[in-house]
Amino acid sequence: MRTELEASLGDHSIYHARRSEFDTGERIPFRVSPRPLELSASQKKELAGIGADTTAYYMAVDRLYRSDERVRDLLDTGKPEMFTGDHAAQYLFIRPDLIITPQGFSLCEVETSPFGLALAEVLNHGYSSVGFDTLVDTATLPEYVHANTPVDGRIIYSTKTQAYAGQMSFLAEQVFSGPGRNWQAYSTNEPCDTDSSPIYRGFYLSEALTDPNVRLLLDNQMQQGQPLLPSPTPHLEEKANLAFIWDRRFDAYFKKELGPGAVTHLRHVIPPSWIVGQEEFFMPGLPDGISSSVGLATLAKSKRAFVLKHSGFGEHSSWAEGVTFLHDKSVMNAQSALIDSHRDTSALHIIQEFKKGMKVPMQYIDLDGAYTDMMAKVRLTPYYSFVPGQEGKLIAVKATGCENTDFIHASSTSINTAVS
């Protein structure tokens, strides 16, 4: 199966290890499963429901941001003026991170960046090429992208995201390009004509604060009114958005916009979450009668099953950085992290109830061709259309399995596979 995935990848790379000790020397730098992850009929139905309700919810959050000063003030925290205007929200997709738990799927985060999209496409093509019936047809992603992007343009990655340069070039050549279409991938460190070219960004908007090349590129595109996708709307890229479904101030709004059934479903899927500093509005109330997030540190570890996360717009908000499992910390370390989050006025932080992944039997093929069993905690990453009129359509999906960790992410010791 490794050979088939390498053929699907072509001349591109999946990931360049940022630290030498994580460099496997292999073109497929993770454990390869002999087959896709197979979902049950009920899981497939739930996946479709999550797509419909999550995309509708994020569109409702965008409307709330534009109409409610309380939400705008919160989500504008730490952002320069260039990002706080009324830019139209335009995204090809949103990607929930879904953990498989004994109670079903648990939605812990939502991503909008393209990192991992190319890998999902490589996996889908690789397993389809040997006859597996995958959940998404191999023509789906290119056809969707072609229908919703200009015929030519640039996918731009930065110094921070250059580890994914191979995935960006794969997307440009194999997904965005096609007959009569020409997309190319560039680094912000390379000269390229962006004055008249649409740009799909393979970097984070917060890099404008630290990377002069990113700032120059964004200034140019926004001042000239040139196309930039995803849009410069970082309010929709905050983890804090997941807390609004649990905020009593907006209960009536979401029930009106989405319907009571969708709200109930989202509260089943999205773990109870609140924004640090906004505890008084958390509908279920804080555990054990505590009045502030810092009080979580005083609880026994069994009652401290919560995750503290940097919400977004900062260097600690991606790739599992800025994530603290409070039940794994000592009282002193948990208290320190919580106090720091309260004092930080440059960004939002959220706290989310921890949902433990269940162990799912998976296999991988080692480099000698032997099959090895693994009881893995699994994360699904489905990509759903965010284009009006096509909301919630599944355009790509992959699965990642890890053992001995609650950080379920792609790594040299994880299994990454397609989904059927």
N, C-alpha and C positions, 0 to 999 in steps of 0.2 A: 504493500500500500504506500510505502514511503516513495517508491519510484513513481507511482501514479500522481502523487501530490507534487513531486518535483517537476513532473511534466506539465501539470496544471499551472505551476508557478512560473515556468519559463525561465528567462534570464534574470528575474527579479529576486530580491531577498525579502524575507518576512520581517526580520528584525536584526538590527545590529546591537549587540549587547553593550550597554553603557559601562559595564564593569567586566574586566577580563575574566574573572572567576566564573561568570555566567555564560561565557562563550563556549558553546558545545563543539564548534568546528563543523557542524552539520548544516546543510541548507534548510532542513526542516528541524528547527531547534526545540522540538518538544516531543513528547511521547505520542506515537501514532497508533490509533485504534484500528483494528481490522475491520470495523464496521461503524456506521453512524450510530448515534444515540437514538434509540427507538422510543417514541412517545406513545402513550395510550390514547385511545379515542377521546377520552375525557380531557386529557392534557392538551390535545390539539384544539379542542373546543375552547378550553380556557385561554389558550394562547391567542385565539382570535378575539375573544372577549376583552382581554387585556389590551390588545391593540386598539380596538374601537374606543374603549373608555379612557385609556391613557392619552391618546391623541386629542380626544374631545376635552379632556381635563386641561391639558397644556394650552390648548387654544383658549379655554375659558380663563386660565391664569393670565394669559397675555392680555385679554380684554380687561381683566380686573386691574392689572398693572396700569393700564391706560386710563382707568376711570376712578381709581381709589388712591388718594394721596398717601394713605397709610402703607399700602403695599408698595407704591412707587418709592417712598422714602426708604423702606426696608431694602428693597432689591437694588436700589441705587447706591447702597453702602459701599464706600471704597472705590467707586468708579469715577473716572474723569468725565468732564462735561461732554466730550466727544461721543460718549456712549449713552447719555441720558436723554437724548432727544426722542422724537416719535418716529424712529425708524420702523418700517414695516418688517414684521417677523417673517423671514423666509428660510425654511430648512427643507432639505430633501427628506430627512427622516428624523425620528427620535428613536433611541435605543434603550429600553429598560434593561437593567440587570436583574434577572430573575433567579433566585435561589430556590432549588427544589427542597421543600421541607416536608415533614410528615403531614402538615395541614394543607399542602398545596404550594403554589408559587408564592414567593415573597419578593416584592419589588423594592430593592434597597437603594437603587440610584437610577437616574436617567441621563444618558449621554447624547450629545449631538455631534461630536467630533468623528471624523472618518477612521480613526485608528481602530483596526480590527475588521473594518468592512472588507478590505481586500482579502484578509485571511478567511473570512466567511465565504467569499466567492471561490477562493482556491479550494477550500474543503468541499464545497458543494459540487464543483466541477470534478474534483478528483474522485470522490466516491460515486458520483453519477457515471463517470467514465467506465467503471467496472461493473455497472449494472444495478447499483443500489437505487431504490426509489426514494429520493430525498424530498423533504417537505416543500421546498421551493424549486420550481422548474429552472433549469440553467439559463433560459433566455430572459427570466423575469427582471433581474437587476439591470443588465444593459438596456433592455427596452424601456424600463422605467426612467433610467438616467437620461437616455436619448430624448425621451418625450418631455423632460422637464429641465433641460439645460441648453444653453446655446451650442451651436455646432463646433465652435472652437473656443479655446481658453487655456488657462494655466491652473494647475494645482500647485499651490505654494506651501512648502514646509519651512520650518525655522531651525535655528541652531538647537533649540530645546527638543524639537520633534524629529531631528534628522535620523534618529534610530529607526524611524519608520519610512525612510526615503524609498526603500524598495517597494513598500506597499503603495506609496504615493505614485510611483512610476507605473506600477501594475494597474492601478485605477485609471491613470491617464490613458494608457495604451490599450488595456483590455476591456475597460468598462465605459469610460467616457468617450473614447474614440470609436470610429467605425466608418462605414462607407459614407463619404462626404463630410466626415467629422475629423477634427484634429485637436486633441488636447495633449499638453506636455506638462511634465513635472519639473519644477525648479526649486532651488533653495533661495531663501531671502538673501543669501550671500552671493548669489550669482546674478549677473546682469541679464535682465530680460525686459522686453517691451510690455509694460503693463498699462500704458496710457490709454489703450483702446481695447484691452483684452479683459473679458470676464475672468474673475478669479474664484476658484474654490479653495477655501483656506484649510490647510492642514496644520494649523497652529492655533494657539489659544489667544483670545482677545487680550487677556491680562498681560501677555508678553509685550504689549505696547508700552508698558511702564518700565521695562527692563532691557528691551532689545531695540536699538535705534533703527535697525533695518525693518523690523515689523512696524514700528511707529511711522516710518517714512512711507511704507507701502500703504498702510491704512489711511494716513492723511491724504495721500494721493488719490486713492480710490474714492474716499468719501467726499473730498472737496470737488473732484471732477464729476461726481455722480455716476461713477462707473460701477458695473455690477460686481457685487461681492456676496458670495454664498458660502457658508451660512451667513446670514445677515449680522450686522454689528449690534446685536441685541442681547447682551450678556445677562439680562434679567431672566431670560428663559434657560440659562445654563447654570442656574443656581440649584443646589440640592435643597435649599430652603423651600422651593416650590412644593416639595412633597409634604411640608408641614401645614400648608394652607387647608388641605382637606380635613385636618384635625383641629382647625382653629374655629372656635365658636363664633367669631365675628363674621365668618363667611359661610356658615352652614346653610343659611337660607339662599344665599346667592348660588352656591353650587347645586343645590337641590332644584332651583328654578332653571339653571342653565343646562344641567345634565340629566335631571330626573332623579328621584329618590333611589331608584334601583341601581343606577350607575354609581351614586355616592356610596351606597351600602357595599357594592362590589369593590370599589376603590379602597374603602376602609378595611376590607378583608385582605386585600392584596398588599397595600402600603402599610408597613408597620407603624404603630403610633409614633409620631414624630413631633418635635417642637423646636422653635428657634430659640437659642440661648438669649435670654433677656425678655422673651415674650411668654414666659411660663404661665402667666395668669390667664392666657387665652386658650391653653391646651385643654380640649374638651374633657378627656378622661380624668384630668388632674394628675399631679405628680405623685409618685408612689409613696406609701407610708406617711403621708401627710407633710412631706417636706415642702418648703415654699420656694426654693430656688434650685437651680441645676447643681450648684456646688454641693448641696446636701446629699446628692447621690453618693458621694465619696464616703459618707458615714454609714451607708447601708451595708449589710452583709453581702459578700460576693454573689450569693444566690439571688439576691434582690437587686443586684447592680448589673443586670444583663442588658446593658445599653451600649450604644456605639456613639462616640462623639466624632463629628466630621466637620472639617473645614468646608463651608458651603460652596465656594466658587470664587472666581476672579482673583486668583493668586497662585503662586508657585507651588503651594501645598495642597491643591485641590484636585490633582489628577494622579493616576497610576498608583492608587492605594496610599498616596502620601496624605498626611493630615487626617488619618483615620486612627482612632484610639478605641480599642475594646476595653471598656471600663472595668468589666468583670475579670480581666486578665491582669489588672494593675493592683499594686498595693494601695492602701488608703492614701498614703502620702502622694504617690505618683498620680493617682486618679484625681485627688484634690488639686494638685498643681496644674494638671491639664485643664480642669474645669475652671479654675480661677483665671488662667491665661485666656481661655475663650471668652470669659466675661469681660476681661479688661481690653480685649482686642476690638478697637473701634474701626479698624481698617477693613474688616470683612465680617460676614455673617458666619455663624456656626450653628449646626443643628445637632440634636440628640435624637436617636432613633432606637426603638426597642429592638434588641438583638433577636433574630430568628435563626436558630441553628439549622444548618443544612442536614438532611438525612443522607445516609450512606447508600450509594447506588452501585451495584456491581458493574465494573467496566474492565476492559482488557486493553493491553498495549503490546506492541511487537517490539522487542528489544533489537539492538543492532546486529545480534547474531541470528535473528529470525525466530526466537523463542517467544511464545505467548505467555504473558504474565498477568495474573488477575490482580485487580485493585478495587478496594471499596472506597469510592470517591464521593466527595461532596461536589455537587454539580451546579454550575451557573449556566443558564441559557441567556444568550444575547440576541434577541430578535430585533430586526430593524423594520420599523413601520413607517409607511409614507406619512409625511406631514404636509403634503401638498393639498390645498383645498379641492374637494371633489374626489380625492383618492385617500382620504384620511383612514389610517389604520390598516392599510393594505400591507401584508407581509412581503417584504422585498428581499430579505436575506435573514439567515439565522445560523448560529453555531453553538456548540456546547463545549464547556471547559470543565474538566474534572480534576480535583486536587485531593490529596490525602494529608492527614496530620496538620491541617491548618484551616483557619476560618477565612483567610485571605484567598478567595477562589479566583485566580487570575492566570493568564497564560504565562508559562515559565518552562524551563527545561525539564522540570519534573511533573508537569501537568499533562493530561491528555486533552488534545483539542480535536474535535471531530464535527462532521456534519450532523444533521438531524433528520430523522425519517419518521 
